[in-house]
Amino acid sequence: MSGARRGGAGPVGRSTVRGTVPGTGDTTSTTADDGTTAEDDGTTAEDDGAEDGARDGGGAEDGARDGGGAGDGARDGGAGGAGDGGRGTGRRGRRRRALRWSATVLTLVILGGAGAGYLYYEHLNANIKSDELNLGDAKDRAADTKANEAGQKALNILLIGSDARDTAENQKLGGAKDTFNGTPLADVQMLLHVSADRSNMSVVSMPRDTLLDLPKCTDPDTGEVYRALTREITNSSLGRGGPGCTVATWEKLTDIHIDHFMMIDFAGVVSMADAIGGVPVCVDANIHSHTSTGKGSGLKLAEGTHDIKGEQALQWLRTRYGFEDDTDLARAKAQHMYMNSMVRQLRSEAKLTNPNGLRKLAEAATRAITVDDGLDSIKKMYDLATELQKVPTERITMTTMPNRYDTAQPGRVVPTEDAEKLFRLVREDIALDGKDAAKATASPSPSVTDAAAADDEIAVRVHNGTYTDTLGAARGRAASVTELLVGKGFTGARADTSPATPEKTTVIRYPSADLQADALRVAKVLGVPTGQVKRSTEVSGVTLFVGADWRSGTAYKAPVKDDRTPASAETMNAADTSQCMHVDPAYTW
């Protein structure tokens, strides 16, 4: 990778880019491929600094993301101000001038105007550090997200918080001095899903102590190959070639295609929190996250609501000892509260129309995060922020991956069946706030502008998509269903024996509006729900993909789908201003 693309003026190696993330001090009891061994949870004082640290970086790394959103919000403020011309004098006049300045700064900085503006634009571009998106093998990768009927595609962004201890600042903030320059750990991992129509957003956190099967990853710079591992703690994925291995791990687990990643370290959390200028948080009692053995984030707050920034924001995001049951799950809840409050703050904060405030945000955001190659310029990050800004605050839902404690390794967790259900909802672009179900109920039938042809005039191509990892494909299924269709009068049905993409659910696809009625007619005769009839440019005519849910028999029984978000995901809405963390009485003062 060239230094220019990575954001430097001269050659920058991967060690420079990932120099902001190495570190350790987590609670891992397993040994990584590179031979490094992390410590066992709770055995040393620095463990809390490490384990808490990375997780915390996460909330902030969302801060970096939302910092982008903030810039976008400021963009809207600036544009609005520019159109304010001529109204009022005095304070209103000064505000109008400030808004005009905002628009000017954004034009120069974001769009890269002439002269000094262009130079500053290039300066911000040079701040950005980038790395490869996915380091896994092709077999472990999820298929690209398909567009909906309107041609829109959902966005999936992995937010990563690293427990970096590679600089003096990160070491001071993270503690655990004996872990300086150690292998980095991805202690915070959050998947941000933006719906295809930009009407809603879902965030799924994964506990750092989750045991997963890690895929094989290859470091693109050194060529080092990290073999696949079973039942390994998820945060160790970052040390297996970089953030692209953490992306590969998520895709292997969820089968959700990830478009981008953003990663932040301790110092980045602090700089972003300072640039934002304070985020309100609430505790229901006095709290001091500190133990006699040196554990804890050091957070000390009185009961009530406080604006926190800088190092105090990092402490909030790192706190495990003192919130609820002193577990990583409580810490994730506190991070969700911080993120929700930050989103509300950024979208409502008038000072973001101030050019100096925008400059500070731009500087902090571009210096704080490492992104994939698809976000390695101000223009690309600005475009992403524009998409994020379209989602209403009240349609942003925070969740935690449903999990249970592992019986073989106390203190570790594993995904439950509810986790797979949550991943399916994200894959199928179903909002986690439950409002999509209401829309589906209100409009159960698709709008059809054409009449279907006679059954014997409808050409239907039938594919066998019944393959599963555990059962393989049901032999002769395309032929038997074709025979069924012919018997029902569809004499133009033909079996296609070429390899087909596995389909969990039987689906009928058609390429254009003039064939929609024909596809729906086939669905009606077979008993396939209209929701499983989809427009797709990947087929040339009405095409039936017999899925794993119809491996035998002549009568199709539509699966009963429950699209409700599992209660175990513990949803939290970003517009809820009543959120307040419960303090463990053992940590009050």
C-alpha positions in Angstrom: 0.0 0.0 0.0 1.4 3.4 -0.9 2.1 6.0 1.7 -0.2 8.5 0.0 -3.1 6.2 0.0 -2.6 5.4 3.7 -2.7 9.1 4.4 1.0 10.0 4.8 3.1 12.4 2.7 5.8 9.8 2.3 6.0 6.0 2.4 4.1 4.6 5.4 4.4 1.0 6.3 1.7 -1.1 7.9 3.6 -0.9 11.2 3.0 2.9 11.1 -0.7 2.5 10.4 -1.2 -0.1 13.0 1.1 1.6 15.3 -1.9 3.2 16.9 -3.4 -0.1 17.9 -1.0 -2.6 19.4 -1.4 -3.5 23.0 -2.7 -6.3 25.2 -3.7 -6.7 28.7 -7.0 -8.5 27.9 -8.5 -11.4 29.7 -7.6 -14.1 27.2 -6.6 -17.6 28.5 -5.8 -19.0 25.1 -2.6 -18.7 23.0 -2.7 -16.9 19.7 -1.0 -18.1 16.5 1.9 -15.6 16.9 2.8 -17.2 20.2 1.7 -14.4 22.4 -0.4 -15.3 25.4 -2.8 -12.9 27.0 -3.6 -12.9 30.7 -6.4 -14.5 32.5 -9.3 -12.3 33.5 -9.2 -10.6 36.9 -5.8 -11.7 37.9 -3.9 -8.5 37.7 -4.7 -4.8 38.1 -3.7 -3.9 34.6 -6.3 -6.4 33.2 -9.0 -3.9 33.9 -7.2 -1.2 32.1 -6.8 -3.4 29.1 -10.0 -5.2 29.1 -12.0 -2.2 29.9 -10.0 0.0 27.7 -10.6 -1.5 24.4 -14.2 -2.0 24.9 -14.3 1.6 25.6 -12.5 2.7 22.7 -15.4 1.3 21.0 -18.0 3.6 22.1 -15.8 6.3 21.1 -14.9 4.9 17.9 -18.5 5.2 17.2 -17.8 8.7 18.3 -15.5 9.0 15.4 -18.2 7.6 13.2 -20.7 10.0 14.7 -18.2 12.7 14.5 -18.5 12.2 10.8 -22.2 12.4 11.3 -21.7 15.6 13.2 -19.8 17.1 10.4 -22.7 16.2 8.3 -25.1 17.8 10.7 -22.9 20.8 10.6 -23.1 20.7 6.9 -26.9 20.9 7.1 -26.6 23.8 9.6 -24.2 25.6 7.3 -26.4 25.3 4.3 -29.4 26.4 6.2 -27.6 29.5 7.4 -26.4 30.4 4.0 -30.0 30.6 2.9 -30.9 32.8 5.9 -29.9 36.0 4.2 -31.4 39.4 5.0 -33.4 38.5 8.1 -32.8 40.5 11.2 -29.9 42.4 12.7 -27.7 42.2 15.8 -27.5 38.7 17.2 -29.4 37.3 14.3 -27.1 39.0 11.9 -24.0 37.6 13.7 -25.6 34.2 13.6 -26.3 34.6 9.9 -22.7 35.5 9.3 -21.5 32.5 11.3 -23.7 30.2 9.3 -22.4 31.7 6.1 -18.8 31.1 7.3 -19.8 27.6 8.1 -21.0 27.0 4.6 -17.8 28.6 3.3 -15.5 26.4 5.5 -17.4 23.3 4.5 -17.2 24.1 0.8 -13.4 24.6 1.1 -12.7 21.7 3.5 -15.1 19.1 2.3 -15.3 19.8 -1.4 -11.6 20.9 -1.7 -11.9 24.4 -3.1 -9.0 26.5 -4.3 -6.0 27.9 -2.5 -5.8 27.4 1.3 -9.1 25.5 1.3 -7.6 22.9 -1.1 -4.4 22.6 1.0 -6.4 22.0 4.1 -8.5 19.4 2.3 -5.3 17.6 1.4 -4.0 18.0 5.0 -7.1 16.2 6.3 -6.7 13.5 3.7 -3.1 13.0 4.9 -4.4 12.4 8.4 -6.4 9.4 7.4 -5.0 5.9 8.1 -6.3 3.0 6.1 -6.0 -0.8 5.9 -7.5 -3.7 3.9 -11.2 -4.5 4.5 -11.2 -8.3 4.7 -8.2 -10.6 5.2 -10.1 -13.9 5.2 -10.4 -16.5 2.5 -13.2 -16.2 -0.1 -15.1 -19.2 1.3 -15.5 -17.5 4.7 -16.9 -14.2 3.2 -20.5 -13.2 3.0 -22.1 -12.5 -0.4 -22.5 -8.9 -1.4 -25.7 -7.2 -0.1 -28.4 -7.2 -2.7 -30.3 -4.1 -3.7 -34.0 -3.8 -3.0 -36.6 -3.2 -5.7 -35.8 0.5 -5.7 -32.1 -0.2 -6.3 -31.1 0.8 -2.8 -28.5 -1.2 -0.7 -28.1 -1.5 3.0 -24.8 -0.5 4.6 -22.9 -2.5 7.2 -20.0 -0.9 9.1 -17.9 -2.7 11.7 -16.8 -0.4 14.6 -13.7 -1.6 16.4 -12.2 -0.3 19.6 -8.5 -1.3 20.1 -6.7 -1.5 23.5 -3.7 0.3 22.0 -0.6 0.7 24.2 1.9 1.6 21.5 2.4 5.3 22.3 3.2 7.2 25.5 -0.3 8.7 25.4 -2.1 5.4 24.9 0.1 3.8 27.6 -0.8 6.6 30.1 -4.5 6.3 29.3 -4.6 2.5 29.3 -2.2 1.6 32.0 -0.7 -2.0 32.1 2.8 -0.8 31.4 4.1 -4.4 30.9 1.9 -4.7 27.8 3.5 -1.8 25.9 3.7 -2.6 22.1 1.9 -5.9 22.7 -0.5 -7.6 20.3 -3.6 -5.5 19.8 -7.0 -6.8 20.9 -10.4 -5.7 19.4 -12.1 -5.3 22.8 -15.0 -3.4 21.3 -16.9 -4.7 18.3 -20.2 -3.2 17.1 -21.9 -3.8 13.8 -23.7 -0.8 12.5 -26.4 -1.6 10.0 -28.1 1.2 8.0 -31.3 0.1 6.2 -31.4 0.2 2.4 -34.0 3.0 2.4 -32.1 4.9 5.2 -35.2 4.8 7.4 -33.6 3.1 10.4 -30.3 2.0 11.9 -29.4 -1.0 14.1 -26.2 -1.5 16.2 -25.2 -4.9 17.4 -22.5 -5.2 20.0 -20.5 -8.4 20.6 -19.1 -9.0 24.1 -15.3 -9.1 24.0 -15.3 -12.4 25.8 -17.3 -14.3 23.1 -15.8 -17.6 22.0 -16.0 -18.1 18.2 -14.4 -20.0 15.4 -11.9 -17.6 13.8 -11.2 -17.9 10.1 -7.8 -18.2 8.4 -6.4 -14.7 7.8 -3.4 -13.5 5.8 -1.4 -10.4 6.5 -1.3 -8.5 3.2 2.0 -6.8 4.0 4.1 -9.6 5.5 2.3 -12.6 3.9 2.0 -14.3 7.3 -0.9 -16.8 7.4 -2.8 -17.2 10.6 -4.5 -20.6 10.6 -8.2 -21.0 11.5 -9.0 -21.5 15.2 -11.9 -23.0 17.0 -13.4 -21.6 20.2 -11.1 -18.6 20.4 -11.9 -15.3 22.1 -13.2 -12.9 19.5 -11.0 -9.9 20.5 -7.8 -11.7 19.5 -8.9 -11.4 15.8 -7.3 -8.0 15.6 -3.8 -9.3 16.2 -4.2 -11.8 13.3 -3.1 -9.4 10.5 -5.2 -6.3 11.4 -8.8 -5.1 11.5 -9.5 -7.0 8.2 -9.4 -10.2 10.2 -12.0 -8.9 12.7 -14.2 -8.1 9.7 -13.6 -11.7 8.3 -14.6 -13.1 11.7 -17.9 -11.2 11.7 -18.7 -12.3 8.2 -18.0 -15.9 8.9 -20.2 -15.8 12.0 -23.1 -13.7 10.7 -23.1 -14.2 6.9 -23.6 -10.4 6.8 -21.5 -8.6 4.1 -19.5 -5.8 5.8 -18.9 -2.7 3.6 -16.5 -0.7 5.9 -14.8 -0.7 9.2 -13.7 2.1 11.5 -11.2 1.6 14.3 -10.1 3.8 17.2 -7.7 3.6 20.2 -7.6 5.2 23.6 -6.1 8.5 22.5 -8.6 8.7 19.7 -11.4 8.4 22.1 -10.2 11.3 24.2 -9.5 13.6 21.2 -13.0 12.9 19.7 -14.7 13.4 23.1 -12.9 16.7 23.5 -13.8 17.8 19.9 -17.4 17.0 20.5 -17.3 19.2 23.7 -19.1 17.1 26.2 -21.8 14.3 26.2 -24.4 14.1 28.9 -24.5 10.8 30.9 -26.4 9.8 34.0 -25.8 7.6 37.1 -28.3 6.7 39.7 -25.8 7.0 42.6 -22.4 8.3 43.4 -19.8 6.1 41.6 -16.1 5.5 41.9 -14.8 2.7 39.7 -11.8 1.7 41.7 -10.8 -1.3 43.9 -8.1 -1.8 46.5 -6.1 -3.9 44.1 -6.1 -1.2 41.4 -8.8 -2.4 39.2 -11.4 -0.1 37.7 -11.5 2.7 35.1 -11.1 5.5 37.7 -14.4 7.1 36.8 -15.8 9.2 39.7 -19.1 10.9 39.4 -21.8 12.1 41.7 -25.4 10.9 41.3 -27.2 12.6 38.5 -26.4 13.8 35.0 -23.0 15.2 33.9 -21.4 16.4 30.7 -18.3 14.3 30.2 -15.5 14.7 27.7 -11.8 13.9 27.2 -10.3 11.3 29.6 -13.5 11.2 31.7 -15.4 10.1 28.6 -12.8 7.3 28.1 -13.3 6.3 31.7 -17.0 6.0 31.2 -16.6 3.9 28.2 -14.1 1.7 30.0 -16.0 1.2 33.2 -16.9 -2.4 34.1 -16.4 -2.4 37.9 -19.2 -0.2 39.3 -22.0 -0.5 36.7 -24.8 -3.0 37.4 -23.3 -6.5 37.9 -19.7 -5.5 37.1 -19.7 -7.5 33.8 -18.7 -6.8 30.2 -22.4 -6.8 29.4 -23.1 -3.8 31.7 -20.2 -2.0 30.1 -21.7 -2.5 26.7 -24.9 -1.0 28.0 -23.1 2.1 29.2 -21.4 2.4 25.8 -24.8 2.3 24.2 -26.1 5.0 26.4 -23.1 7.2 25.6 -23.5 6.7 21.9 -27.2 7.5 22.0 -26.5 10.6 24.0 -23.7 11.6 21.6 -26.0 11.2 18.6 -28.6 13.5 20.2 -25.9 16.0 21.1 -24.3 16.1 17.7 -27.6 16.5 15.9 -28.9 19.3 18.2 -25.7 21.2 19.0 -25.8 24.7 17.4 -22.1 25.3 18.0 -21.4 22.8 15.2 -22.2 25.7 12.8 -19.0 27.4 14.1 -16.1 27.0 11.6 -13.6 26.5 14.4 -15.7 23.7 15.9 -16.0 22.1 12.5 -12.3 22.3 12.0 -11.6 20.6 15.4 -14.1 17.9 14.6 -12.5 17.3 11.2 -9.0 17.2 12.7 -10.0 14.9 15.5 -12.0 12.5 13.4 -9.4 12.1 10.7 -6.5 11.6 13.2 -8.5 9.4 15.6 -9.6 6.5 13.3 -8.2 3.9 11.0 -10.6 3.0 8.2 -10.8 0.5 5.3 -9.5 1.5 1.9 -13.1 2.3 0.8 -13.2 5.3 3.3 -9.6 6.6 2.8 -10.5 10.2 1.8 -12.5 13.1 3.1 -14.9 12.8 0.2 -15.7 9.2 0.9 -16.1 9.8 4.7 -18.3 12.8 3.9 -20.5 10.7 1.6 -20.9 8.1 4.3 -21.8 10.7 6.9 -24.5 12.0 4.5 -26.1 8.6 4.5 -25.9 8.2 8.3 -27.5 11.6 8.8 -30.6 10.5 6.9 -31.7 8.1 9.7 -34.0 9.7 12.3 -32.7 9.5 15.9 -35.8 7.8 17.0 -35.2 4.9 14.5 -31.7 4.1 15.9 -31.7 0.9 17.9 -28.8 -0.4 20.1 -28.6 -4.1 20.9 -26.2 -6.7 22.3 -25.7 -10.1 20.7 -27.7 -12.6 22.7 -25.3 -14.9 24.5 -24.9 -17.3 27.4 -22.0 -18.2 29.6 -19.9 -21.1 28.3 -19.9 -24.2 30.6 -16.3 -25.2 29.7 -14.7 -21.8 30.1 -16.2 -19.8 33.0 -16.3 -16.1 32.2 -16.6 -16.6 28.5 -19.8 -16.4 26.5 -21.1 -18.0 23.3 -23.9 -16.9 20.9 -27.4 -18.4 21.4 -30.1 -19.2 18.9 -31.5 -15.7 19.5 -28.2 -14.4 18.2 -28.7 -16.1 14.8 -32.2 -14.7 14.7 -30.8 -11.2 15.3 -28.3 -11.7 12.5 -31.1 -12.9 10.2 -33.1 -9.7 10.9 -30.0 -7.7 10.0 -29.3 -9.7 6.8 -32.9 -9.3 5.7 -32.8 -5.6 6.5 -35.6 -5.8 9.1 -35.7 -2.9 11.5 -35.0 -4.0 15.1 -37.4 -1.4 16.5 -40.4 -3.5 15.3 -41.8 -0.8 13.0 -41.2 -2.7 9.8 -43.7 -5.3 10.9 -46.4 -2.6 11.1 -45.6 -1.4 7.6 -45.8 -5.0 6.2 -49.2 -5.5 7.9 -50.5 -2.3 6.4 -49.5 -3.3 2.9 -49.6 -7.1 2.5 -50.0 -7.2 -1.3 -47.6 -5.9 -3.9 -48.8 -3.4 -6.5 -49.2 -5.1 -9.9 -49.6 -3.1 -13.1 -49.9 -5.9 -15.5 -52.1 -9.1 -15.9 -50.5 -12.5 -15.8 -50.3 -14.6 -19.0 -52.1 -17.9 -19.3 -50.4 -20.6 -17.2 -49.2 -22.6 -20.2 -47.6 -19.5 -21.6 -45.5 -18.7 -18.5 -41.9 -19.9 -18.9 -40.5 -21.0 -15.5 -36.9 -22.0 -14.9 -36.5 -24.2 -11.7 -33.3 -24.4 -9.7 -32.4 -26.7 -6.9 -31.2 -24.4 -4.1 -31.7 -26.9 -1.3 -28.1 -27.3 -0.4 -27.1 -26.8 3.3 -23.8 -27.3 5.1 -25.2 -30.2 7.1 -27.5 -31.9 4.6 -26.1 -31.2 1.1 -28.6 -30.8 -1.8 -31.8 -32.9 -2.1 -31.2 -34.9 -5.3 -33.5 -34.3 -8.3 -35.4 -31.6 -6.6 -35.5 -29.2 -9.6 -36.9 -32.0 -11.8 -39.6 -33.1 -9.3 -40.8 -29.5 -8.7 -40.8 -28.9 -12.5 -43.0 -32.0 -12.9 -45.3 -30.6 -10.3 -45.6 -27.3 -12.2 -46.3 -29.0 -15.5 -49.0 -31.0 -13.8 -50.6 -27.8 -12.7 -50.7 -26.4 -16.2 -47.3 -24.6 -16.4 -46.1 -26.6 -19.4 -43.3 -24.1 -20.1 -41.5 -25.0 -16.8 -38.0 -26.4 -17.3 -35.5 -27.8 -14.7 -32.1 -26.1 -14.7 -29.4 -28.6 -13.5 -26.6 -26.0 -13.4 -25.3 -25.3 -9.8 -27.5 -22.9 -7.9 -26.9 -20.6 -5.0 -28.1 -22.3 -1.8 -31.4 -20.7 -0.6 -32.6 -21.1 3.0 -36.1 -20.2 1.9 -37.8 -20.9 -1.4 -38.0 -17.8 -3.6 -39.3 -16.8 -7.0 -37.3 -14.1 -8.8 -38.2 -12.1 -11.9 -36.2 -9.5 -13.9 -38.7 -6.8 -14.9 -42.1 -5.3 -14.1 -43.8 -6.9 -17.1 -43.1 -10.4 -15.5 -44.1 -9.6 -12.0 -47.7 -10.8 -12.5 -46.4 -14.0 -14.0 -44.1 -14.6 -11.0 -46.9 -13.9 -8.6 -49.2 -16.3 -10.4 -46.6 -19.1 -10.0 -46.3 -18.3 -6.3 -50.1 -18.4 -5.8 -50.4 -21.8 -7.4 -47.5 -23.3 -5.3 -48.5 -21.5 -2.1 -45.4 -19.4 -1.9 -46.0 -16.2 0.0 -45.8 -12.9 -2.0 -43.0 -11.7 0.2 -40.8 -14.4 -1.3 -41.4 -13.1 -4.8 -38.6 -10.7 -5.6 -37.4 -8.6 -8.5 -33.8 -9.3 -9.5 -31.6 -8.4 -12.4 -29.6 -11.7 -11.8 -32.3 -13.7 -13.6 -33.6 -13.4 -17.2 -37.1 -14.7 -16.7 -39.4 -16.1 -14.0 -37.1 -18.3 -11.9 -38.0 -20.6 -9.0 -35.3 -21.4 -6.5 -36.4 -24.4 -4.5 -35.0 -23.7 -1.0 -33.9 -25.7 2.0 -37.3 -25.3 3.4 -38.8 -27.5 0.6 -36.6 -30.5 0.3 -39.4 -33.0 -0.3 -43.1 -33.3 -1.0 -45.5 -31.7 -3.4 -47.0 -29.1 -1.1 -45.0 -26.1 0.0 -45.5 -25.1 3.6 -44.4 -21.5 4.1 -42.2 -21.2 7.3 -43.7 -19.2 10.1 -41.4 -16.3 10.5 -41.0 -14.4 13.7 -39.5 -11.0 12.8 -39.6 -9.7 16.4 -36.3 -8.7 17.9 -35.4 -11.2 20.6 -35.9 -9.8 24.1 -32.4 -11.1 25.0 -30.9 -8.5 22.6 -31.8 -5.8 25.2 -32.8 -3.1 22.7 -32.2 0.6 23.5 -33.6 3.5 21.5 -31.4 6.5 20.7 -34.2 9.0 21.4 -34.8 7.7 24.9 -33.5 10.5 27.2 -34.4 8.7 30.4 -31.5 6.3 30.3 -29.4 6.2 33.5 -26.8 3.6 34.5 -27.4 1.7 37.7 -24.4 1.8 40.1 -23.3 -1.3 42.1 -23.6 -0.3 45.7 -20.1 -1.7 46.3 -18.7 1.2 44.3 -20.5 4.2 45.7 -18.9 6.9 47.8 
